[in-house]
Amino acid sequence: MSIRENERHVPANQQRALDRPFSPAPHDDQVLSFFEWCQLNRISERTGRRILKGPNGPKVTLLSPRRVGITIRNNREWQRSNERP
Protein backbone atom coordinates (compact mmCIF):
# COMPACT_ATOMS: atom_id res chain seq x y z
CA MET A 1 0.00 0.00 0.00
CA SER A 2 1.45 3.34 -0.97
CA ILE A 3 1.43 6.42 1.24
CA ARG A 4 -1.26 7.98 -0.93
CA GLU A 5 -3.54 4.96 -0.52
CA ASN A 6 -3.07 5.06 3.23
CA GLU A 7 -4.05 8.76 3.39
CA ARG A 8 -7.54 7.93 2.18
CA HIS A 9 -8.21 6.06 5.42
CA VAL A 10 -7.59 9.15 7.57
CA PRO A 11 -10.83 11.08 8.30
CA ALA A 12 -10.93 14.53 6.70
CA ASN A 13 -10.93 16.45 10.00
CA GLN A 14 -7.86 14.55 11.21
CA GLN A 15 -6.06 15.00 7.91
CA ARG A 16 -6.35 18.77 8.27
CA ALA A 17 -4.91 18.51 11.78
CA LEU A 18 -1.97 16.52 10.41
CA ASP A 19 -1.24 19.21 7.85
CA ARG A 20 -0.64 21.96 10.40
CA PRO A 21 2.07 21.85 13.06
CA PHE A 22 1.03 21.21 16.65
CA SER A 23 1.63 24.20 18.89
CA PRO A 24 1.90 23.63 22.64
CA ALA A 25 -0.84 25.06 24.80
CA PRO A 26 -0.03 28.23 26.74
CA HIS A 27 -1.22 26.96 30.14
CA ASP A 28 -1.47 23.76 32.20
CA ASP A 29 -5.27 23.61 32.24
CA GLN A 30 -5.57 23.54 28.45
CA VAL A 31 -7.37 20.36 27.41
CA LEU A 32 -5.93 18.49 24.45
CA SER A 33 -8.17 16.32 22.34
CA PHE A 34 -7.18 12.67 22.14
CA PHE A 35 -5.72 13.22 18.67
CA GLU A 36 -3.71 16.29 19.81
CA TRP A 37 -2.42 14.30 22.80
CA CYS A 38 -1.25 11.55 20.46
CA GLN A 39 0.50 14.11 18.26
CA LEU A 40 2.17 15.78 21.23
CA ASN A 41 3.57 12.48 22.45
CA ARG A 42 4.36 11.26 18.92
CA ILE A 43 2.36 8.07 19.28
CA SER A 44 -0.22 6.47 17.03
CA GLU A 45 -3.92 6.58 17.87
CA ARG A 46 -3.90 2.84 18.43
CA THR A 47 -1.06 3.12 20.94
CA GLY A 48 -2.83 6.07 22.57
CA ARG A 49 -5.99 4.03 23.09
CA ARG A 50 -3.97 1.16 24.52
CA ILE A 51 -2.23 3.52 26.97
CA LEU A 52 -5.53 5.07 28.11
CA LYS A 53 -7.10 1.64 28.68
CA GLY A 54 -4.12 0.47 30.73
CA PRO A 55 -3.52 1.08 34.43
CA ASN A 56 -0.70 3.62 33.98
CA GLY A 57 -2.26 6.06 31.53
CA PRO A 58 -2.70 9.78 32.21
CA LYS A 59 -5.77 11.16 33.96
CA VAL A 60 -8.42 12.02 31.40
CA THR A 61 -11.08 14.71 31.31
CA LEU A 62 -14.48 13.60 30.03
CA LEU A 63 -15.58 16.11 27.41
CA SER A 64 -18.73 14.15 26.59
CA PRO A 65 -19.92 10.58 27.17
CA ARG A 66 -17.83 9.39 24.22
CA ARG A 67 -15.01 11.94 24.07
CA VAL A 68 -12.01 12.36 26.33
CA GLY A 69 -9.27 14.94 26.62
CA ILE A 70 -6.02 15.21 28.54
CA THR A 71 -4.80 18.43 30.16
CA ILE A 72 -1.24 19.61 29.63
CA ARG A 73 -0.64 19.19 33.38
CA ASN A 74 -1.91 15.59 33.44
CA ASN A 75 0.19 14.76 30.38
CA ARG A 76 3.32 16.18 32.04
CA GLU A 77 2.62 14.24 35.28
CA TRP A 78 2.08 11.05 33.28
CA GLN A 79 5.37 11.56 31.41
CA ARG A 80 7.23 12.13 34.70
CA SER A 81 5.71 9.00 36.25
CA ASN A 82 7.13 6.98 33.34
CA GLU A 83 10.68 8.33 33.57
CA ARG A 84 13.44 5.91 34.35
CA PRO A 85 15.62 6.63 37.38
C-alpha positions as CSV (number, residue, x, y, z in Angstrom):
1,M,0.0,0.0,0.0
2,S,1.4,3.3,-1.0
3,I,1.4,6.4,1.2
4,R,-1.3,8.0,-0.9
5,E,-3.5,5.0,-0.5
6,N,-3.1,5.1,3.2
7,E,-4.0,8.8,3.4
8,R,-7.5,7.9,2.2
9,H,-8.2,6.1,5.4
10,V,-7.6,9.2,7.6
11,P,-10.8,11.1,8.3
12,A,-10.9,14.5,6.7
13,N,-10.9,16.5,10.0
14,Q,-7.9,14.6,11.2
15,Q,-6.1,15.0,7.9
16,R,-6.3,18.8,8.3
17,A,-4.9,18.5,11.8
18,L,-2.0,16.5,10.4
19,D,-1.2,19.2,7.9
20,R,-0.6,22.0,10.4
21,P,2.1,21.9,13.1
22,F,1.0,21.2,16.7
23,S,1.6,24.2,18.9
24,P,1.9,23.6,22.6
25,A,-0.8,25.1,24.8
26,P,0.0,28.2,26.7
27,H,-1.2,27.0,30.1
28,D,-1.5,23.8,32.2
29,D,-5.3,23.6,32.2
30,Q,-5.6,23.5,28.4
31,V,-7.4,20.4,27.4
32,L,-5.9,18.5,24.5
33,S,-8.2,16.3,22.3
34,F,-7.2,12.7,22.1
35,F,-5.7,13.2,18.7
36,E,-3.7,16.3,19.8
37,W,-2.4,14.3,22.8
38,C,-1.2,11.6,20.5
39,Q,0.5,14.1,18.3
40,L,2.2,15.8,21.2
41,N,3.6,12.5,22.5
42,R,4.4,11.3,18.9
43,I,2.4,8.1,19.3
44,S,-0.2,6.5,17.0
45,E,-3.9,6.6,17.9
46,R,-3.9,2.8,18.4
47,T,-1.1,3.1,20.9
48,G,-2.8,6.1,22.6
49,R,-6.0,4.0,23.1
50,R,-4.0,1.2,24.5
51,I,-2.2,3.5,27.0
52,L,-5.5,5.1,28.1
53,K,-7.1,1.6,28.7
54,G,-4.1,0.5,30.7
55,P,-3.5,1.1,34.4
56,N,-0.7,3.6,34.0
57,G,-2.3,6.1,31.5
58,P,-2.7,9.8,32.2
59,K,-5.8,11.2,34.0
60,V,-8.4,12.0,31.4
61,T,-11.1,14.7,31.3
62,L,-14.5,13.6,30.0
63,L,-15.6,16.1,27.4
64,S,-18.7,14.1,26.6
65,P,-19.9,10.6,27.2
66,R,-17.8,9.4,24.2
67,R,-15.0,11.9,24.1
68,V,-12.0,12.4,26.3
69,G,-9.3,14.9,26.6
70,I,-6.0,15.2,28.5
71,T,-4.8,18.4,30.2
72,I,-1.2,19.6,29.6
73,R,-0.6,19.2,33.4
74,N,-1.9,15.6,33.4
75,N,0.2,14.8,30.4
76,R,3.3,16.2,32.0
77,E,2.6,14.2,35.3
78,W,2.1,11.0,33.3
79,Q,5.4,11.6,31.4
80,R,7.2,12.1,34.7
81,S,5.7,9.0,36.2
82,N,7.1,7.0,33.3
83,E,10.7,8.3,33.6
84,R,13.4,5.9,34.4
85,P,15.6,6.6,37.4
